[in-house]
């Protein structure tokens, strides 16, 4: 029963995790988002109390 032989399957598992943890994140992180965040003005908004109608 070749399924019980752990040698090829363990190697496949290790190499696939190496690919997932090294190559794929670097490819994903190289992409930049089209809308970069812009710092807003630090002015505080003027708030007014609101009278409830009841």
JONORPE-V50966 format. One record per residue. N is the residue number from 1. RES is the residue in one small letter. PHI is phi in degrees with one decimal (NA if undefined). OMEGA is omega in whole degrees, 0 to 359 (* if undefined). BURIAL is # if it has 9 or more other C-alpha atoms within 8 Angstrom, else .. Layout:
N/RES/PHI/OMEGA/BURIAL ; N/RES/PHI/OMEGA/BURIAL
This chain:
1/x/NA/184/. ; 2/x/-71.7/180/. ; 3/x/-66.5/182/. ; 4/x/-85.0/178/. ; 5/x/-82.3/187/. ; 6/x/-79.6/187/. ; 7/x/-61.3/182/. ; 8/x/-69.4/184/. ; 9/x/-72.3/177/. ; 10/x/-67.9/178/. ; 11/x/-65.5/178/. ; 12/x/-63.2/179/. ; 13/x/-62.7/182/. ; 14/x/-65.2/181/. ; 15/x/-67.5/178/. ; 16/x/-66.7/177/. ; 17/x/-69.6/175/. ; 18/x/-62.6/178/# ; 19/x/-65.0/181/# ; 20/x/-63.9/186/# ; 21/x/-91.7/182/. ; 22/x/-115.5/188/. ; 23/x/-80.0/186/# ; 24/x/-66.5/179/# ; 25/x/-62.9/178/# ; 26/x/-67.8/178/. ; 27/x/-69.6/181/. ; 28/x/-72.4/184/. ; 29/x/-73.8/178/. ; 30/x/-74.0/179/. ; 31/x/-76.4/177/. ; 32/x/-107.5/179/. ; 33/x/-78.0/183/. ; 34/x/-70.3/181/. ; 35/x/-113.5/178/. ; 36/x/-73.7/180/. ; 37/x/-68.6/180/. ; 38/x/-110.3/179/. ; 39/x/-64.9/180/. ; 40/x/-83.5/175/. ; 41/x/-65.4/182/. ; 42/x/-93.0/177/. ; 43/x/-72.1/176/. ; 44/x/-82.9/180/. ; 45/x/-74.8/179/. ; 46/x/-79.0/180/. ; 47/x/-110.1/179/. ; 48/x/-120.2/177/. ; 49/x/-67.7/182/. ; 50/x/-113.5/179/. ; 51/x/-83.8/179/. ; 52/x/-74.4/185/. ; 53/x/-75.1/181/. ; 54/x/-102.5/*/.
